[in-house]
Amino acid sequence: MTIQITSLAVTDATLSDRAVLLAEQLNLELKLPDAEQAQLILTPTRLEIRYPELGGPVFIDFVSGKNQHRRQFGGGRGQPLAKAVGLKKGANPTIIDATAGFGRDAFVFASLGCQVTMIEQQPLVAALLADAMQRAQTDAETAQIISRMQLHQGDATKYLASLSEAERPDVVYLDPMYPAREKSALVKKEMQLLHQLVGPDSNSAELVNIARKVALKRVTVKRPKGAEFFADQKPHVSIESKNTRYDIYTG
């Protein structure tokens, strides 16, 4: 099931000018907050999506919460995610995260010193990312990390295909949408929302093929442990963590 968010609401009249620009950019109708509808909401502190079925707002925060904990206690360059993209002493690969989502892995890469370009196809998710980056730029602990992150909203396959030789990254990182679980309670509300906004994956083979042509060193694909290979392409090597497998394609 997919959902359509067609309106933007503000919780403070002083935000009206910003709301008008944002609504124009995202092709949304300006409305009053409506607890019965899925809406993009602009508050004095952040941009969020409210969807009654999720039971609470969905937003991105690079300064505190899970991203802060992961930055401080995630294991640094020794964690499987870092190893999977080739991070090692003296090596900071340039990375394109072609399926950015909520930007969590991209934030880890940037916190470890990499230059990261995030591509997010869904405009509302990209808007949440842009808002989170803007807020994190004003925080002393995250400003430098955010300076290593760039965001592009659009189709990842087209973006990768348009790169010049000089723009090719060392690594293309893919975290494709996992199949939706039947028991939605098992899926965190952020992922429920992402599933319902984005819908099913439809171009996996095309995406991994162009990624393998573009990446200078490797393509890394994040998968659930035990899942089939992405687009039925066997990797050269895999790195496993507790619940996740990183499939690595080189050459």
C-alpha positions, 0 to 999 in steps of 0.5 A: 500500500502506498500513501499520498501526502498532498498538503503542508500545514504549519503550527506557527503563523511566523513560519508562513513565508517558509511554508509557502516556498516549501509548498510550492517546491513540493507541489503541496496544498497549504492547509490547517493541521488535520489529525485525520490526514497524512500531512507534512508539518512545519513546526518551529523546530523541525519538518515532520510527517504526521500520519495517524496510523503511525502513532507519532511524527516521523522526522530526521535528527542528526544531532541527537537520538539514534544518530548521536548514539551511533556516532559516539558508540557505533564502533568507528572504522572497525564496524562492519558498515565502515569495512564494507565501503573500504574505510581504513586508516588513511583511506576516506573513499568518496561515496554516493549513497544512491538510496539515501532514505533517512540518511543514517548510513550516509551520516556514519560515512561522513562522521568517519571522514568521507565525502558523501553524496546522498540521492533520494528519489522521494521528494518528501523524504528528501525534504526531511533530509534537507531540513535535518541537515540544515539544523545539524549545520548549526550544532557544533558537534555535527556541523563539520560532519554535515559539511561532508554531506551533499543531497540530490533529490531525483532518480539515482539511475539517471544521476549515476548515468549522468556523471562525468569521468571526474565525478565518478565516486570510489564507492556506490552504496545501495540500501534497497528497500527490504520486502515489507513484512506481513506483521507491520508491528515488526517494522519501525514507524519510519520504515513503515512510512518509507515503504508506503511513500516509495512503494515496491522496488522496480529498478533493482537490476538497472540500478546495480548495473549502472552503479557497477559501471560508475564506481571506481573501486566497489559497489556495496549493497546492504541486505538482510542476513539470509536474503537473496542477492540484490538483482540476482547478482552474486557478489565478490565477497560479503561482510556480515554483522548480527542482522545484516549482510553487506555484499561487495562488488568489485571490478 
